[in-house]
Amino acid sequence: MDAPMSSKSLISMVIYGFLLLSLCNSLKDKAVDGTRAYFHTLKINSLPSADVCKESSKAPNEGSSSLKLVHKFGPCNPHRTSTAPASSFTEILRRDKLRVDLIIQARRSMNLTSSAEHVKSSVPFYSLPVPASDYIVNVEIGTPKKEVPLIFDTGSGLIWTQCKPCKAGYPEVPVFDPTKSTSFKALPCSSTQCQLLGQGCSSSKCTYKIAYVDNSSSTGIYATETISFNHLRYDFKNILIGCSNQVSGDSDGQSGIMGLNRSPLSFSSQTANIYNNLFSYCIPSNPESTGHLTFGGSVE
């Protein structure tokens, strides 16, 4: 069964047909009058293409900062490695329901006890939610800055990106090299922060491992690093991130994940003194358009 024709393709065909019909009528009239006919060549590739990015014109509110939110398979993603179709509405709804169920389950579990040991273990060793893997934001990490595309995920907390050297990594995506960044600092095992995280150590460096229910995972070390948005002069220094040297699962243009849940590890929590722990987002209406992820501003 043939795939349904997009509205853009239909419009292009109608315009093209109208121009051809007008040209034919013009030639016919000139031939009847005995005048000389002129031929014109119309290139099809000059007509509008469906694979064109339409950026949102949204202006950020005062006191806020916005990132473009793009579909990983769409033309607005400069790092895309595939042109596979977007997820169906049925699949999106299925994942959303699963995410909500898991978040409710996690909240109920946390309410069962308020002991210090439970609070310590509540920092996710295995992240419960399903990443919202269709949408990404591009951020800059390190000094000098390296742009990396990160999955936008409101269900997990840790910000992590693929780093060199990588034992097993995503192919054809930007990879951060911590040895070339003057602001990169691996988190030592002896630090209070590492002990509070309650995870492992390797070569005196604090390690982590996160697995998601879609069977993807990330393993690496904790570090502090500078994160920047390419349109801001302000740099967010000493942000705790995960520097992953081993990842598993499918990748279609992303280098890692930007976690945005309520845990202390999330970007929104680590920048609460700047943005008052507020963020909002607008999902792109289609893969050819952009949405936004906005930190701070007013709540309306």
C-alpha beads as a LAMMPS data file, in Angstrom:
LAMMPS data file: protein, C-alpha beads

300 atoms
299 bonds

1 atom types
1 bond types

-500.0 500.0 xlo xhi
-500.0 500.0 ylo yhi
-500.0 500.0 zlo zhi

Masses

1 110.0

Atoms # bond

1 1 1 0.000 0.000 0.000
2 1 1 1.477 3.374 -1.018
3 1 1 2.231 5.941 1.708
4 1 1 -0.191 8.893 1.773
5 1 1 1.020 11.995 -0.044
6 1 1 2.071 14.892 2.219
7 1 1 0.276 18.225 1.963
8 1 1 3.476 19.931 0.816
9 1 1 3.994 17.439 -2.004
10 1 1 0.347 17.855 -3.093
11 1 1 0.651 21.656 -3.132
12 1 1 3.877 21.425 -5.151
13 1 1 2.206 19.157 -7.725
14 1 1 -0.805 21.498 -8.034
15 1 1 1.459 24.532 -8.591
16 1 1 3.556 22.630 -11.110
17 1 1 0.439 21.448 -12.998
18 1 1 -1.027 24.954 -13.064
19 1 1 2.194 26.408 -14.499
20 1 1 2.363 23.720 -17.183
21 1 1 -1.297 24.291 -18.121
22 1 1 -0.763 28.049 -18.342
23 1 1 2.330 27.550 -20.484
24 1 1 0.507 25.153 -22.847
25 1 1 -2.421 27.578 -23.267
26 1 1 -0.016 30.416 -23.951
27 1 1 1.798 28.422 -26.646
28 1 1 -1.499 27.364 -28.224
29 1 1 -2.725 30.971 -28.443
30 1 1 0.534 32.164 -29.986
31 1 1 0.486 29.329 -32.536
32 1 1 -3.019 30.328 -33.665
33 1 1 -1.958 33.950 -34.026
34 1 1 1.063 32.908 -36.082
35 1 1 3.483 34.523 -33.632
36 1 1 6.759 33.026 -32.466
37 1 1 6.609 30.721 -29.429
38 1 1 9.133 30.786 -26.589
39 1 1 9.786 27.780 -24.384
40 1 1 10.689 27.961 -20.706
41 1 1 12.169 25.197 -18.528
42 1 1 10.828 24.869 -15.004
43 1 1 13.050 22.885 -12.614
44 1 1 11.111 20.713 -10.205
45 1 1 13.735 21.170 -7.498
46 1 1 12.902 24.882 -7.445
47 1 1 9.503 24.075 -5.911
48 1 1 9.063 23.916 -2.130
49 1 1 10.542 20.782 -0.526
50 1 1 9.020 18.861 2.361
51 1 1 12.514 18.442 3.857
52 1 1 12.856 22.069 4.949
53 1 1 13.097 23.252 8.552
54 1 1 10.565 25.864 9.651
55 1 1 11.824 27.507 12.817
56 1 1 9.496 28.794 15.504
57 1 1 9.305 32.561 15.890
58 1 1 8.686 32.332 19.643
59 1 1 10.561 34.984 21.626
60 1 1 11.735 34.019 25.141
61 1 1 10.128 35.706 28.120
62 1 1 12.083 38.131 30.248
63 1 1 14.401 36.285 32.621
64 1 1 14.226 33.053 30.606
65 1 1 16.496 31.131 28.263
66 1 1 15.283 28.917 25.435
67 1 1 16.718 26.038 23.452
68 1 1 15.342 24.768 20.167
69 1 1 13.526 21.461 20.591
70 1 1 13.715 19.441 17.373
71 1 1 12.684 16.015 16.107
72 1 1 15.707 13.761 15.765
73 1 1 14.626 12.524 12.302
74 1 1 13.633 15.957 10.979
75 1 1 15.584 18.494 8.887
76 1 1 15.899 20.826 11.914
77 1 1 18.341 18.379 13.536
78 1 1 21.846 19.157 12.176
79 1 1 23.192 15.895 13.608
80 1 1 20.578 13.480 12.303
81 1 1 21.907 10.153 11.053
82 1 1 18.617 8.755 9.760
83 1 1 15.498 9.906 7.939
84 1 1 13.315 7.222 9.496
85 1 1 9.667 8.237 9.982
86 1 1 8.506 9.787 13.231
87 1 1 6.811 7.641 15.837
88 1 1 3.105 7.038 15.277
89 1 1 0.563 8.700 17.568
90 1 1 -0.277 5.256 18.949
91 1 1 3.365 4.668 19.892
92 1 1 3.696 8.133 21.426
93 1 1 0.584 7.596 23.563
94 1 1 1.800 4.138 24.602
95 1 1 5.145 5.528 25.771
96 1 1 3.483 8.465 27.530
97 1 1 1.176 6.142 29.469
98 1 1 4.105 3.934 30.454
99 1 1 6.100 6.977 31.611
100 1 1 3.200 8.259 33.726
101 1 1 2.615 4.832 35.293
102 1 1 6.297 4.483 36.180
103 1 1 6.564 7.998 37.605
104 1 1 3.491 7.396 39.799
105 1 1 4.994 4.102 40.926
106 1 1 8.283 5.802 41.798
107 1 1 6.550 8.569 43.759
108 1 1 4.545 6.056 45.747
109 1 1 7.715 4.131 46.505
110 1 1 9.465 7.276 47.775
111 1 1 6.510 8.114 50.030
112 1 1 6.712 4.755 51.807
113 1 1 9.698 5.822 53.863
114 1 1 11.674 8.980 54.541
115 1 1 14.754 7.303 56.011
116 1 1 18.176 8.659 55.094
117 1 1 19.109 5.342 53.506
118 1 1 16.075 5.481 51.210
119 1 1 16.819 9.081 50.233
120 1 1 20.359 8.033 49.378
121 1 1 19.209 5.131 47.227
122 1 1 16.535 7.214 45.497
123 1 1 19.203 8.755 43.236
124 1 1 18.549 6.533 40.206
125 1 1 21.035 3.739 39.675
126 1 1 18.556 2.366 37.181
127 1 1 16.358 5.080 35.723
128 1 1 12.703 4.078 35.734
129 1 1 11.123 6.160 32.968
130 1 1 11.242 5.645 29.223
131 1 1 13.289 8.369 27.510
132 1 1 11.211 10.659 25.263
133 1 1 13.614 9.707 22.509
134 1 1 12.015 11.526 19.571
135 1 1 13.149 15.037 20.560
136 1 1 16.568 16.569 21.161
137 1 1 18.216 19.838 22.211
138 1 1 21.703 20.972 21.228
139 1 1 23.925 22.241 24.041
140 1 1 27.599 23.089 24.303
141 1 1 29.869 21.335 26.779
142 1 1 33.412 22.115 27.918
143 1 1 36.087 24.727 27.312
144 1 1 36.489 25.189 24.385
145 1 1 32.830 24.461 23.656
146 1 1 31.729 21.262 21.948
147 1 1 28.148 21.055 20.658
148 1 1 26.374 17.806 21.478
149 1 1 22.758 16.758 20.748
150 1 1 20.989 15.439 23.847
151 1 1 17.667 13.644 24.207
152 1 1 15.140 15.829 26.024
153 1 1 13.857 13.677 28.917
154 1 1 11.620 14.875 31.756
155 1 1 11.612 11.411 33.324
156 1 1 15.289 10.992 34.271
157 1 1 17.738 13.214 36.104
158 1 1 21.332 12.772 34.987
159 1 1 22.820 14.862 32.173
160 1 1 25.249 12.636 30.300
161 1 1 27.048 12.574 26.992
162 1 1 29.242 10.126 25.161
163 1 1 32.946 10.694 25.868
164 1 1 36.322 9.579 24.552
165 1 1 37.748 6.989 24.872
166 1 1 34.623 4.922 24.255
167 1 1 34.523 1.141 24.648
168 1 1 31.106 0.910 22.995
169 1 1 29.363 3.988 21.650
170 1 1 26.865 5.473 19.256
171 1 1 28.223 5.754 15.702
172 1 1 28.242 8.966 13.646
173 1 1 27.469 11.354 16.501
174 1 1 29.527 14.105 18.170
175 1 1 31.732 12.689 20.937
176 1 1 33.076 14.863 23.752
177 1 1 36.812 14.607 24.511
178 1 1 37.365 15.525 28.189
179 1 1 41.162 15.703 27.748
180 1 1 40.699 18.754 25.506
181 1 1 38.531 20.670 27.984
182 1 1 40.201 22.877 30.594
183 1 1 37.011 22.990 32.689
184 1 1 36.496 19.212 32.978
185 1 1 36.998 17.779 36.476
186 1 1 36.360 14.107 37.217
187 1 1 34.555 13.575 40.523
188 1 1 36.933 11.792 42.956
189 1 1 35.753 8.860 45.023
190 1 1 36.822 10.640 48.190
191 1 1 34.446 13.546 47.609
192 1 1 31.366 13.970 49.764
193 1 1 29.270 14.302 46.620
194 1 1 30.368 10.882 45.349
195 1 1 29.599 9.284 48.703
196 1 1 26.120 10.817 48.689
197 1 1 25.498 9.422 45.212
198 1 1 26.200 5.971 46.637
199 1 1 27.670 4.416 43.509
200 1 1 30.952 2.785 42.529
201 1 1 34.546 3.809 41.977
202 1 1 37.175 3.056 39.365
203 1 1 40.745 4.381 39.372
204 1 1 39.757 6.795 42.164
205 1 1 36.958 8.236 40.009
206 1 1 33.274 8.195 40.927
207 1 1 31.344 5.978 38.498
208 1 1 27.717 5.567 37.492
209 1 1 25.494 3.222 35.546
210 1 1 21.989 3.982 34.323
211 1 1 19.718 1.527 32.531
212 1 1 16.377 2.414 30.986
213 1 1 13.357 0.202 30.476
214 1 1 13.843 0.323 26.697
215 1 1 17.077 -1.661 27.329
216 1 1 19.397 1.272 26.578
217 1 1 22.072 2.109 29.140
218 1 1 24.977 4.403 29.925
219 1 1 28.094 3.675 31.995
220 1 1 30.843 6.137 32.852
221 1 1 32.215 8.561 35.413
222 1 1 30.748 11.592 37.160
223 1 1 32.412 14.937 36.493
224 1 1 31.790 18.663 36.769
225 1 1 31.832 20.656 33.565
226 1 1 30.700 23.903 31.954
227 1 1 27.460 23.819 29.939
228 1 1 26.512 26.615 27.542
229 1 1 23.626 27.577 25.263
230 1 1 24.980 28.854 21.951
231 1 1 22.930 32.081 22.000
232 1 1 23.795 33.065 25.605
233 1 1 26.902 34.773 26.882
234 1 1 26.412 33.139 30.265
235 1 1 28.080 29.785 30.996
236 1 1 26.763 27.338 33.592
237 1 1 29.886 26.263 35.472
238 1 1 30.509 23.206 37.648
239 1 1 27.428 21.303 36.438
240 1 1 27.510 17.652 37.499
241 1 1 27.345 15.452 34.397
242 1 1 27.951 11.882 33.361
243 1 1 30.849 11.256 30.981
244 1 1 29.909 7.965 29.330
245 1 1 32.506 5.588 27.927
246 1 1 30.052 2.782 27.243
247 1 1 26.518 3.017 25.881
248 1 1 24.013 0.537 24.517
249 1 1 20.772 0.882 22.600
250 1 1 19.735 2.638 19.424
251 1 1 20.993 6.092 18.467
252 1 1 19.673 8.318 15.711
253 1 1 21.699 11.473 16.074
254 1 1 21.923 11.948 19.848
255 1 1 25.080 11.861 21.969
256 1 1 23.366 11.502 25.333
257 1 1 20.467 12.628 27.514
258 1 1 19.508 15.853 29.295
259 1 1 17.621 14.771 32.396
260 1 1 14.966 17.200 33.631
261 1 1 13.139 15.458 36.461
262 1 1 13.001 16.689 40.068
263 1 1 16.148 14.921 41.271
264 1 1 19.181 16.986 42.407
265 1 1 21.082 15.714 39.356
266 1 1 18.829 17.319 36.746
267 1 1 19.811 20.481 34.892
268 1 1 16.739 22.335 36.176
269 1 1 17.670 21.492 39.791
270 1 1 21.334 22.438 39.356
271 1 1 20.366 25.826 37.900
272 1 1 17.538 26.511 40.386
273 1 1 19.346 29.589 41.722
274 1 1 19.136 31.125 38.230
275 1 1 15.794 29.904 36.889
276 1 1 13.938 29.224 40.156
277 1 1 13.610 25.552 39.176
278 1 1 11.138 26.442 36.415
279 1 1 11.072 25.177 32.858
280 1 1 8.480 24.743 30.135
281 1 1 8.475 23.186 26.708
282 1 1 6.538 23.017 23.469
283 1 1 6.820 19.889 21.313
284 1 1 7.236 20.566 17.551
285 1 1 3.943 20.150 15.675
286 1 1 5.738 18.046 13.029
287 1 1 9.293 16.846 12.274
288 1 1 9.870 19.798 9.907
289 1 1 9.317 22.448 12.603
290 1 1 10.969 23.471 15.863
291 1 1 9.622 23.664 19.380
292 1 1 11.314 25.085 22.436
293 1 1 12.629 24.159 25.872
294 1 1 12.568 27.256 28.062
295 1 1 14.165 27.674 31.484
296 1 1 12.923 30.360 33.888
297 1 1 10.462 33.108 33.078
298 1 1 7.024 33.607 34.549
299 1 1 4.342 30.985 35.101
300 1 1 1.098 31.975 33.400

Bonds

1 1 1 2
2 1 2 3
3 1 3 4
4 1 4 5
5 1 5 6
6 1 6 7
7 1 7 8
8 1 8 9
9 1 9 10
10 1 10 11
11 1 11 12
12 1 12 13
13 1 13 14
14 1 14 15
15 1 15 16
16 1 16 17
17 1 17 18
18 1 18 19
19 1 19 20
20 1 20 21
21 1 21 22
22 1 22 23
23 1 23 24
24 1 24 25
25 1 25 26
26 1 26 27
27 1 27 28
28 1 28 29
29 1 29 30
30 1 30 31
31 1 31 32
32 1 32 33
33 1 33 34
34 1 34 35
35 1 35 36
36 1 36 37
37 1 37 38
38 1 38 39
39 1 39 40
40 1 40 41
41 1 41 42
42 1 42 43
43 1 43 44
44 1 44 45
45 1 45 46
46 1 46 47
47 1 47 48
48 1 48 49
49 1 49 50
50 1 50 51
51 1 51 52
52 1 52 53
53 1 53 54
54 1 54 55
55 1 55 56
56 1 56 57
57 1 57 58
58 1 58 59
59 1 59 60
60 1 60 61
61 1 61 62
62 1 62 63
63 1 63 64
64 1 64 65
65 1 65 66
66 1 66 67
67 1 67 68
68 1 68 69
69 1 69 70
70 1 70 71
71 1 71 72
72 1 72 73
73 1 73 74
74 1 74 75
75 1 75 76
76 1 76 77
77 1 77 78
78 1 78 79
79 1 79 80
80 1 80 81
81 1 81 82
82 1 82 83
83 1 83 84
84 1 84 85
85 1 85 86
86 1 86 87
87 1 87 88
88 1 88 89
89 1 89 90
90 1 90 91
91 1 91 92
92 1 92 93
93 1 93 94
94 1 94 95
95 1 95 96
96 1 96 97
97 1 97 98
98 1 98 99
99 1 99 100
100 1 100 101
101 1 101 102
102 1 102 103
103 1 103 104
104 1 104 105
105 1 105 106
106 1 106 107
107 1 107 108
108 1 108 109
109 1 109 110
110 1 110 111
111 1 111 112
112 1 112 113
113 1 113 114
114 1 114 115
115 1 115 116
116 1 116 117
117 1 117 118
118 1 118 119
119 1 119 120
120 1 120 121
121 1 121 122
122 1 122 123
123 1 123 124
124 1 124 125
125 1 125 126
126 1 126 127
127 1 127 128
128 1 128 129
129 1 129 130
130 1 130 131
131 1 131 132
132 1 132 133
133 1 133 134
134 1 134 135
135 1 135 136
136 1 136 137
137 1 137 138
138 1 138 139
139 1 139 140
140 1 140 141
141 1 141 142
142 1 142 143
143 1 143 144
144 1 144 145
145 1 145 146
146 1 146 147
147 1 147 148
148 1 148 149
149 1 149 150
150 1 150 151
151 1 151 152
152 1 152 153
153 1 153 154
154 1 154 155
155 1 155 156
156 1 156 157
157 1 157 158
158 1 158 159
159 1 159 160
160 1 160 161
161 1 161 162
162 1 162 163
163 1 163 164
164 1 164 165
165 1 165 166
166 1 166 167
167 1 167 168
168 1 168 169
169 1 169 170
170 1 170 171
171 1 171 172
172 1 172 173
173 1 173 174
174 1 174 175
175 1 175 176
176 1 176 177
177 1 177 178
178 1 178 179
179 1 179 180
180 1 180 181
181 1 181 182
182 1 182 183
183 1 183 184
184 1 184 185
185 1 185 186
186 1 186 187
187 1 187 188
188 1 188 189
189 1 189 190
190 1 190 191
191 1 191 192
192 1 192 193
193 1 193 194
194 1 194 195
195 1 195 196
196 1 196 197
197 1 197 198
198 1 198 199
199 1 199 200
200 1 200 201
201 1 201 202
202 1 202 203
203 1 203 204
204 1 204 205
205 1 205 206
206 1 206 207
207 1 207 208
208 1 208 209
209 1 209 210
210 1 210 211
211 1 211 212
212 1 212 213
213 1 213 214
214 1 214 215
215 1 215 216
216 1 216 217
217 1 217 218
218 1 218 219
219 1 219 220
220 1 220 221
221 1 221 222
222 1 222 223
223 1 223 224
224 1 224 225
225 1 225 226
226 1 226 227
227 1 227 228
228 1 228 229
229 1 229 230
230 1 230 231
231 1 231 232
232 1 232 233
233 1 233 234
234 1 234 235
235 1 235 236
236 1 236 237
237 1 237 238
238 1 238 239
239 1 239 240
240 1 240 241
241 1 241 242
242 1 242 243
243 1 243 244
244 1 244 245
245 1 245 246
246 1 246 247
247 1 247 248
248 1 248 249
249 1 249 250
250 1 250 251
251 1 251 252
252 1 252 253
253 1 253 254
254 1 254 255
255 1 255 256
256 1 256 257
257 1 257 258
258 1 258 259
259 1 259 260
260 1 260 261
261 1 261 262
262 1 262 263
263 1 263 264
264 1 264 265
265 1 265 266
266 1 266 267
267 1 267 268
268 1 268 269
269 1 269 270
270 1 270 271
271 1 271 272
272 1 272 273
273 1 273 274
274 1 274 275
275 1 275 276
276 1 276 277
277 1 277 278
278 1 278 279
279 1 279 280
280 1 280 281
281 1 281 282
282 1 282 283
283 1 283 284
284 1 284 285
285 1 285 286
286 1 286 287
287 1 287 288
288 1 288 289
289 1 289 290
290 1 290 291
291 1 291 292
292 1 292 293
293 1 293 294
294 1 294 295
295 1 295 296
296 1 296 297
297 1 297 298
298 1 298 299
299 1 299 300
